[in-house]
Amino acid sequence: MTASRNEDFNYRLWRYDGAPGELIPLLQSAQDHFGYIPRRAISYISEVTGVPESEVYGVITFYSQFRLQPMGKYVIKACDGTACHVQNSRTIIDTLEDELGVEVNGTTGDGLFTLQTVACLGCCSLAPVLMINDDTHGKLTPQSVRKLVREYRRREESARREDASCARA
């Protein structure tokens, strides 16, 4: 979290003067600050604005831009647009759900992966396609998807072992 993000969140709360229409900018600022909107931010915003927590929560759940849970280190965006759908993207999504042990919009228990679907990634010639953070992977099969996820897990485990051995040295 950068200092400027923290200052922006605090600045928005400090500047709040009861004007209508400020709830969404406050929620956006909280999400920018925390990466999601935690329970304590909902309570704080409710207290500052006088908007009941139930209404704040209603706004959060109405708009898909807001998240109530932190995102994984690796965000997997599986395309389910027309070209990918025709190339069996549903099988790819099912394979991801099975391999990760979460449903779409879920985050793995270890906080490593968040699975999302998107309408189009603009890589139709690579269908079916997915992105993991900024890396695009196409022409997928269930086998290649499992291999890809396992490779990311292996890399993460190797990095953890390396960090642990450096800490002991």
The 8 nearest C-alpha neighbors of each residue, nearest first, counted from 0:
[[1, 32, 2, 4, 5, 33, 3, 31],
 [2, 0, 4, 3, 5, 32, 6, 7],
 [1, 3, 5, 4, 6, 0, 7, 32],
 [2, 4, 6, 1, 5, 7, 0, 8],
 [5, 3, 7, 1, 6, 2, 32, 8],
 [6, 4, 2, 8, 7, 3, 32, 9],
 [5, 7, 3, 9, 4, 8, 10, 2],
 [8, 6, 10, 4, 5, 9, 3, 11],
 [9, 7, 28, 5, 11, 10, 6, 29],
 [8, 10, 6, 12, 11, 7, 13, 5],
 [11, 9, 7, 13, 8, 12, 6, 14],
 [10, 12, 14, 8, 9, 13, 7, 15],
 [13, 11, 9, 15, 10, 14, 8, 25],
 [12, 14, 10, 11, 15, 9, 16, 8],
 [15, 13, 11, 12, 10, 16, 9, 17],
 [16, 14, 12, 13, 17, 11, 18, 21],
 [15, 17, 18, 14, 13, 48, 12, 21],
 [16, 18, 15, 19, 48, 21, 49, 47],
 [19, 17, 16, 21, 20, 15, 22, 48],
 [20, 18, 21, 17, 22, 16, 48, 15],
 [19, 21, 22, 18, 23, 24, 17, 25],
 [22, 20, 24, 19, 23, 25, 18, 15],
 [21, 23, 25, 24, 20, 26, 19, 48],
 [22, 24, 26, 25, 21, 27, 20, 58],
 [25, 23, 27, 26, 21, 22, 28, 20],
 [26, 24, 28, 22, 23, 27, 21, 29],
 [27, 25, 23, 29, 28, 24, 30, 22],
 [28, 26, 24, 30, 25, 29, 23, 31],
 [27, 29, 31, 25, 8, 26, 30, 24],
 [30, 28, 32, 26, 27, 31, 33, 36],
 [31, 29, 35, 34, 27, 36, 33, 32],
 [32, 30, 28, 34, 29, 33, 27, 4],
 [31, 33, 29, 30, 4, 34, 5, 28],
 [32, 34, 30, 35, 31, 29, 36, 37],
 [35, 33, 30, 31, 32, 69, 36, 70],
 [36, 34, 30, 66, 33, 69, 67, 68],
 [37, 35, 67, 30, 66, 29, 40, 33],
 [38, 36, 40, 39, 67, 35, 41, 68],
 [37, 39, 41, 40, 42, 36, 67, 43],
 [38, 40, 42, 41, 37, 43, 36, 44],
 [39, 41, 43, 37, 42, 38, 44, 36],
 [42, 40, 38, 44, 39, 43, 45, 52],
 [43, 41, 45, 39, 40, 44, 46, 52],
 [42, 44, 40, 46, 45, 41, 39, 47],
 [43, 45, 47, 41, 46, 42, 48, 40],
 [46, 44, 50, 42, 48, 43, 52, 49],
 [45, 47, 43, 49, 44, 48, 42, 50],
 [48, 46, 44, 45, 49, 43, 12, 15],
 [49, 47, 45, 50, 46, 44, 17, 15],
 [48, 50, 46, 45, 47, 51, 44, 17],
 [49, 51, 45, 48, 52, 54, 55, 46],
 [52, 50, 53, 54, 45, 49, 55, 46],
 [53, 51, 55, 54, 45, 56, 42, 50],
 [52, 54, 56, 51, 55, 57, 50, 58],
 [53, 55, 57, 56, 51, 52, 58, 50],
 [56, 54, 52, 58, 57, 53, 59, 51],
 [55, 57, 59, 53, 54, 58, 52, 60],
 [58, 56, 54, 60, 55, 59, 61, 53],
 [57, 59, 61, 55, 56, 60, 54, 62],
 [60, 58, 56, 57, 61, 65, 62, 55],
 [59, 61, 57, 58, 62, 56, 63, 65],
 [60, 62, 58, 59, 57, 63, 65, 56],
 [63, 61, 64, 60, 59, 65, 58, 57],
 [62, 64, 65, 61, 60, 66, 59, 58],
 [65, 63, 62, 66, 59, 27, 61, 60],
 [66, 64, 63, 59, 62, 67, 35, 60],
 [65, 67, 35, 68, 36, 64, 69, 59],
 [66, 68, 36, 35, 37, 65, 69, 59],
 [69, 67, 66, 35, 70, 36, 37, 106],
 [70, 68, 35, 34, 71, 67, 66, 106],
 [71, 69, 113, 68, 106, 72, 74, 34],
 [70, 72, 112, 110, 111, 113, 73, 106],
 [71, 73, 111, 112, 74, 110, 70, 113],
 [74, 72, 112, 71, 132, 111, 131, 75],
 [75, 73, 113, 132, 131, 112, 71, 114],
 [74, 76, 131, 114, 130, 113, 115, 77],
 [77, 75, 115, 130, 116, 129, 117, 114],
 [76, 78, 129, 116, 117, 115, 75, 79],
 [79, 77, 117, 119, 80, 129, 116, 128],
 [78, 80, 84, 118, 83, 88, 117, 116],
 [81, 79, 118, 119, 83, 78, 84, 82],
 [80, 82, 84, 83, 85, 79, 119, 118],
 [83, 81, 85, 84, 123, 80, 126, 86],
 [82, 84, 127, 126, 86, 88, 80, 85],
 [83, 85, 88, 81, 87, 79, 86, 82],
 [84, 86, 82, 83, 87, 81, 88, 127],
 [85, 87, 83, 84, 127, 88, 126, 82],
 [88, 86, 84, 89, 85, 90, 83, 91],
 [87, 89, 84, 91, 83, 90, 127, 79],
 [90, 88, 92, 87, 91, 93, 84, 79],
 [89, 91, 93, 88, 92, 87, 94, 141],
 [92, 90, 88, 94, 89, 93, 141, 95],
 [91, 93, 95, 89, 94, 90, 88, 96],
 [94, 92, 90, 96, 95, 91, 89, 97],
 [95, 93, 91, 97, 92, 96, 141, 98],
 [96, 94, 92, 98, 97, 93, 99, 91],
 [97, 95, 93, 101, 102, 99, 94, 100],
 [96, 98, 94, 100, 95, 99, 93, 101],
 [97, 99, 95, 96, 100, 94, 145, 148],
 [100, 98, 96, 101, 97, 95, 107, 112],
 [99, 101, 97, 96, 98, 107, 102, 95],
 [102, 100, 96, 105, 99, 107, 106, 103],
 [101, 103, 96, 105, 104, 100, 114, 106],
 [102, 104, 114, 115, 105, 101, 116, 96],
 [105, 103, 115, 114, 102, 113, 106, 116],
 [106, 104, 102, 103, 101, 113, 114, 107],
 [105, 107, 113, 112, 71, 110, 108, 114],
 [106, 108, 110, 109, 112, 111, 101, 113],
 [107, 109, 110, 106, 111, 112, 101, 100],
 [108, 110, 107, 111, 112, 106, 71, 72],
 [111, 109, 71, 107, 108, 112, 106, 72],
 [110, 112, 71, 72, 109, 73, 107, 113],
 [113, 111, 71, 73, 107, 106, 74, 110],
 [112, 114, 106, 74, 71, 105, 70, 75],
 [115, 113, 75, 103, 104, 105, 74, 76],
 [116, 114, 76, 104, 103, 75, 77, 113],
 [115, 117, 77, 76, 78, 79, 103, 118],
 [116, 118, 78, 119, 79, 77, 76, 115],
 [117, 119, 80, 79, 78, 116, 120, 81],
 [120, 118, 80, 78, 121, 117, 79, 122],
 [119, 121, 122, 78, 117, 118, 123, 129],
 [122, 120, 119, 123, 124, 78, 80, 125],
 [123, 121, 120, 125, 124, 126, 128, 119],
 [124, 122, 126, 125, 82, 121, 83, 120],
 [123, 125, 122, 126, 82, 137, 127, 138],
 [126, 124, 137, 138, 123, 122, 128, 127],
 [127, 125, 83, 128, 123, 138, 124, 137],
 [126, 128, 83, 138, 88, 139, 86, 137],
 [129, 127, 137, 126, 136, 78, 125, 138],
 [130, 128, 77, 136, 76, 78, 135, 137],
 [129, 131, 135, 76, 134, 75, 132, 136],
 [130, 132, 75, 134, 74, 133, 73, 76],
 [131, 133, 74, 73, 134, 130, 75, 76],
 [134, 132, 131, 130, 135, 74, 73, 75],
 [135, 133, 131, 130, 132, 136, 129, 75],
 [134, 136, 130, 129, 133, 131, 137, 128],
 [137, 135, 129, 128, 130, 134, 139, 138],
 [136, 138, 128, 125, 139, 127, 126, 129],
 [137, 139, 125, 126, 127, 128, 140, 136],
 [140, 138, 137, 127, 143, 128, 144, 141],
 [139, 141, 143, 142, 144, 91, 138, 127],
 [140, 142, 144, 143, 91, 94, 145, 139],
 [143, 141, 145, 140, 144, 146, 139, 147],
 [142, 144, 146, 140, 145, 141, 139, 147],
 [145, 143, 147, 141, 146, 142, 140, 148],
 [146, 144, 142, 148, 147, 143, 149, 141],
 [145, 147, 143, 149, 144, 148, 150, 142],
 [148, 146, 144, 150, 149, 145, 143, 151],
 [149, 147, 151, 145, 150, 146, 144, 152],
 [148, 150, 152, 146, 151, 147, 153, 145],
 [149, 151, 153, 147, 152, 148, 146, 154],
 [150, 152, 154, 148, 149, 153, 155, 147],
 [151, 153, 149, 155, 150, 154, 156, 148],
 [154, 152, 150, 156, 155, 151, 149, 157],
 [155, 153, 157, 151, 152, 156, 150, 158],
 [154, 156, 152, 158, 153, 157, 151, 159],
 [155, 157, 159, 153, 158, 154, 152, 160],
 [158, 156, 154, 160, 159, 155, 153, 161],
 [157, 159, 161, 155, 156, 160, 162, 154],
 [160, 158, 156, 162, 161, 157, 163, 155],
 [159, 161, 163, 157, 162, 158, 164, 156],
 [160, 162, 158, 164, 159, 163, 157, 165],
 [163, 161, 159, 165, 160, 164, 158, 166],
 [164, 162, 160, 166, 161, 165, 159, 167],
 [163, 165, 161, 167, 166, 162, 160, 168],
 [166, 164, 162, 168, 167, 163, 161, 160],
 [165, 167, 163, 164, 168, 162, 161, 160],
 [168, 166, 164, 165, 163, 162, 161, 160],
 [167, 165, 166, 164, 163, 162, 161, 160]]
